[in-house]
């Protein structure tokens, strides 16, 4: 047998059943319950039993069999390849694809187009279904891989083929029926492109998808993002304030209908639409538990609510200082208003907020998460930044202190001459960060704060 057979174990969770049995990083998993494991879902399915048997090949080539009575709990193995098989790349050439609009010279991983249903389940990614077979769909149904997040964009088969530049894109819509009939929970996504899937086409898509409610729990509508790097790509016009207003009117009308029929609001416009149109955000109850936060649906309403709750219980530390923050152009007025609320609670603080223009991708990209380090330096160099600069977490690569252009938090500190603090995603984080000079975001596992005596003390995260 090849020494490369099976799946390389990169780490073993401390205190897990695998750790207690002495399984080590560098060992390879060959089988579970006598079965070879093609991917992570087969692994999870097999290890969910009360009792499991693992065949492990040690580094020295010996093969050991381990029996685990674990009550269905994860045995604690972390694999070098998280999917335990090759990633599936996207076979489409969507008219709105953001990756096709990126400048050259960025790190290679940013140019990979994934379209993998397993990442939908594991990470919340959206898939088009175009590179899937009926066997793949049955795999999802058999293993109850839900919810699955689906990039629909339109239910007009001919238009979907044209928008995705894939001749199979229209016929793959039938998979929605298979998933619905099997009761597999779904979420949908529509990237709105002016002149393609807006207006009557948007209404058609919403009403077609409503047939799948409540198994399809939610559908988000987000505006197309257009960079300055569209040479050789089809022409697309940006979504205007008037377009945004019309989309909101249609979506809110369909929300009322969906709520009467299914008890859920079902279809949601992203926050960008409300900001573009200058409309008030929906009330909290209309987001159905914030199912589409990763698509920018309800992030601002949730932040507003969390700030309010945090302010009610906050105890001012009375530490006088100047704190600055930054956001993209679109959210800047909203962010400034939230910071005014916080400053009223902490009058000893001077709070400054700056809007950063996106020069890297182009000024039509106005969201915070696509700002680069160079954009921040250009916007903030020479500005009054006070004692600390708060940097939103969504500027950074997941789990790292690296921005889209590979500048780091430390690089920014050197360029701007100010202590840069990564700000956690919640309203509680924002209030804590302003109030407490010792605030440090630690991924939701707790944060270190300065006590009244000026020494660090630990408090649990929210």
Secondary structure, DSSP 8 states (H G I E B T S, - for coil): --TT-SEEEEEE-TTSHHHHTT--TT-EEEEETTEE--SHHHHHHHHTSSEEEEEEE-TTS-EEEEEEE-TT----EEESSTTSS---B-----TT-SGGGS-TTS-GGGG--B--HHHHHHH---B-STT--HHHHHHHHHTT---EEEE-S-S-HHHHHHHHT-TTTTGGGHHHHHHHHTT--EEEEEEE-TTTTSTHHHHHHHHHHHTTTTTEEEEEEEE----S--TTS-------HHHHHHHHHHHHHHHHHHHHHHSS--EEE-HHHHHHHT-----GGGGTTTTTGGGTSSHHHHHHHHHHHHHHH-------EEEEEEEETTTHHHHHHHHHHHHHH-TTEEEEEEEE--TTT-TT---GGG--HHHHHHHHTTS---SEEEEEGGGB-TTSSBBTTS-BHHHHHHHHTSEEEEE-SSHHHHHHHHH-TT----TTS-EEEE-TTS-EEEE---
